[in-house]
């Protein structure tokens, strides 16, 4: 066998022992690289070293296989800065991560501006849903559909992960949870305190702990919102006064001006809410 296969077998044994659970690599390494590793392990210790072999598929750019020789190779730094001729804009680390997780690891991952922009919107939608959990008001009890969804949500996500790391299915379940969050905020359903706690913990578990996503709205954004908060609240107080006086023209003018400045203003049954557009 070629020497480089021997080196991989020796490294695995040195750092992970004679047996370990997962060995990963690209599909192009199945033969001869990994088959040689299996043969060498069995020949040297009488049994296989690895329990599960996981092989990811190829990466393409606009339908063409990524490669330096083709001139379509994009580094992570270029994705993050947007400094590549094929990129229309920079994409954040979490957008790239969300995009990759949206496809199964054994499926082809095709990078395109359209696909990345869709991933950016999907990531924002998920982060919005998780943030909005804090706005939900718990009721004495959950209604039937809400309780049924919450009781099955965590298990469905686990089943998807146990099905060969089916991350797209987990993301689909998380989006269903975001849909429920919107319904609860609009007071079109009810959820108990216990169910709200379970939903919050399960969404955090799978979005952050298991899928490894992070909310990129960090302390900088929090500080910015806090700085703007007092000013926006003051303006909204003026809008509330105009509405109380039935001065609808001024009320709408304030709302439209805030929207043009990048603020989302929403009238709800619980009062007026606002947030910065991302």
PyMOL commands that set and color helices and strands:
alter all, ss='L'
color gray80, all
select helices_A, chain A and resi 3-16+27-45+68-70+76-81+93-101+113-135+144-162+167-185+193-210+219-244+248-260
alter helices_A, ss='H'
color red, helices_A
select strands_A, chain A and resi 20-26+50-56+59-61+64-65+109-111+263-268+271-276
alter strands_A, ss='S'
color yellow, strands_A
deselect
rebuild
show_as cartoon
